[in-house]
Amino acid sequence: MSSCAIQILTSSHPLGAQAGRLIRAGVPRQQVAIIYDVGLSTLHRKFPASKLA
């Protein structure tokens, strides 16, 4: 994964905030990973389930 993808998934980046909103809205993490071209492990690291509840 590129460092650009990691930077996008930070909460301060608008796309990162959008990824978090998609996950909280119930969109499967696998689908969000495909949209943002990142791995599932990255989404779990950046948006842990314990913080989304």
C-alpha positions in Angstrom: 0.0 0.0 0.0 1.2 3.5 -0.8 1.9 6.1 1.8 -0.7 8.2 0.0 -3.4 5.7 0.8 -2.4 5.8 4.5 -2.5 9.6 4.5 -6.0 9.6 3.0 -7.3 7.3 5.7 -6.4 9.7 8.5 -9.4 11.3 10.2 -8.1 14.8 9.3 -8.3 14.0 5.6 -11.8 14.4 4.1 -11.7 11.0 2.4 -10.6 9.4 5.6 -13.5 10.9 7.5 -15.8 9.7 4.7 -14.4 6.2 5.0 -15.2 6.3 8.7 -18.7 7.5 8.0 -19.3 4.7 5.5 -18.2 2.1 8.1 -20.4 3.6 10.8 -23.3 3.6 8.4 -23.0 -0.2 7.9 -21.1 -0.4 4.7 -19.0 -3.6 4.8 -15.3 -2.9 5.5 -14.4 -5.1 2.5 -16.4 -2.8 0.2 -14.8 0.3 1.8 -11.3 -1.3 1.3 -12.1 -1.8 -2.4 -13.3 1.8 -2.8 -10.2 3.3 -1.2 -7.8 0.6 -2.5 -6.5 -0.3 0.9 -6.3 -3.6 2.9 -8.8 -4.7 5.4 -6.1 -4.7 8.1 -5.5 -1.0 7.4 -9.2 -0.2 7.9 -9.3 -2.2 11.1 -6.2 -0.3 12.3 -7.5 3.1 11.4 -11.1 2.5 12.4 -11.2 -0.1 15.2 -14.6 -1.6 16.0 -14.3 -0.4 19.6 -14.1 3.2 18.6 -17.1 3.0 16.2 -19.6 1.6 18.7 
